[in-house]
Amino acid sequence: MAISRRSMILGTAATGTAALTLAACGSDDDGGNGGGGGNGGSDGGSGGDAGAVVMINGTEPQNPLHTTNTNEVGGGKILQNLFSGLVYYDAEGTPQNEMAESIETEDSQTYTIKIVEGWTFTNGDPVTAQNFVDAWNYGANGANGQYSSYFFESIDGYADISGKDADASATLSGLEVVDDRTFTVKLSSPQSDFPTRLGYTAYSPLPQAFFDDPEAFGEEPIGNGPYKLVAWNHNQNAELEVNPDYNGPRKPENGGLDFVFYQDQETAYNDLLSGGLDVIDAIPPSALSSFESELGERAVNQPAAGNATITIHVDDPNFSGEAGTLRRKAISRAINRPEICEAIYGGTRTAATDFTTPVVNGYSESIPGNEVLEFDEAEAKKLWDEAEAIQPFEGSFSLSYNADGGHQEWVDAVCNSIRNVLGIEAAGNSYPDFKSLRDDVVARTIEGAFRTGWQADYPSMYNFLGPLYTSAAADGKGSNDGDYKNPEFDEALLAGLSATDEEESYTLGQKAQEILFQDLPAIPLWFNNVAGGYAETVENVVFGWDSQPIYHQITKQA
């Protein structure tokens, strides 16, 4: 399937004395993306009930609802509706100003950010530049142990405060408040995609109430976004109502959102068919061959910025050192990706060819070394035998997954392929839910291989590389779950980020991936389409670049 590419939004700064600026969006233009299937709202003619609550599938958040400590989709869905950042992303993945009046730079290294006047948190406190700076300092400080700490790594002073033994009061030297509406950010080097990142939840402001009692705040967060939390009923649902004081571009056209936490996708899909659920963003494998005919024009099957991978920790005795690298490549060669994509996913997945996704700029299907992703029984056996000559494999191959995510079918298929090709015992290891799996992954207590995947935080190829594979993102500071560390890769990635020419940045990012294909810190499987849909109860449902519906524009009949 041909996929069109966007230009790299705000990826480069002009040279000389020119300034890079995001123009402010008006509060009544609904994101400025009307028409063309984008974020255009109801167009005034849907007849929806402004008080009706839209019911959407979700999963129990892994952690308290903290903006800098949530790096999984269950909590992320909720937080992106409770908080507003400097920018947000429209359906196409283009950054649009939300709280930012302007973001200016002359060198892609020092930025002056001015926020719109008049914003408040839902407790009535004004949102000021200090709220952004305080939130970013808290997220970056290693003493706070935030999972999204990595996202502040590019700001001057991060290395000085990111250690676990850091002074809890230490701050980033690269942040400075100018006045109530203005602050400056100095990066350690030019960063080609810094402005694009600022729509990610980790860059949201936080009120003083968070710092007064983070534990209480995690249960009842106070945001500044289009919705506010009514109740988080653990393992059941999260209820959100419209924030009446929100005057930004994501003005809700419904009465609220109810994220229902399902134990399996089958139940969620059946609820959708019966009208008990309004919107679903994941179709169970059993319905992938039929959902488009069952839902008709209400079915959604489109490319999205997400992928699926298998990760094995670098310290796993069977998969470390030279023998471990050979085994990772053997496992990769033993997986018949196209066959699984067709047999199980019915064309809603595409075999991976790199570590990113075709939806973002910089993607390439011809990076040297990516032949390791091609199914080749003979080569798989050869690589495995070479590893055996160095260090014999002990035990069996285990692939852990969460049972509530519709993963058993592909895990079984992958394990069968590995067993048949390599002649070893291979089986899936089921966790009851995503939270349980992530708890063991984060605690580094999980054994063997485990399923991983990435839904982009912001529309850049570097979002698929930095948070997942750099040394700075290891050891719980980011999403580098396998704790892969290679200084050569870190340097190559920084070179790509620092390039101020778009094409050079893409080329250098691809060069960095060549190192990943040699080391295989994770095994890419396939690129994801968003396979979802909606019930007859709702209208104006548009799924965006990141596989999520544009929540605020959904309308519903009473």
Buried (B, 14 or more C-beta within 10 A) or exposed (E): EEEEEEEBBBBBBEEEEEEBBBEBBEBEBBBBBEEEEBBBBBEEEBEBEEEBBBBBBBBBBBBBBBBBBBBBBBBBBBBBBBBBBBBBBBBBBBBBBBBBBBBBBBBBBBBBBBBBEEBBBBEEBBBBBBBBBBBBBBBBBBBBEBBBBBBBBBBBBBEBBBBEEBEEEBBBBBBBBEEBBBBBBBBBEBBBBBBBBBBBBBBBBBBEBBEEEBEEBBEBBBBBBBBBBBBBEEEEBBBBBBBEEBBBBBBBBBBBBBBBBBBBBBBBBBBBBEEBBBBBBBBBBBBBBEBBEBBEEBBBBBBBBBBBBBBBBBEBEBBBEEBBBBBBBBBBBBBBBEEBBBEBBBEBBBBBBBBBBBBBBBBBEEBEBBBBBBBBBEBBBBBBEBBBEEBEBEEEBBBBBBBBBBBBBBBBBBBBBBBEBBEBEBBBBBBEBBBBBBBBBBEEEBEBBBBBBBBBBBBBBBBBBBBBBBBBBBBBBBBBBBBBBBEEBBEBBBBBBBBBEBEBBBBBBBBBBBBBBBBBBBBBBBBBBBBBBBBEBBBBBBBBBBBBBBBBBBBBEE
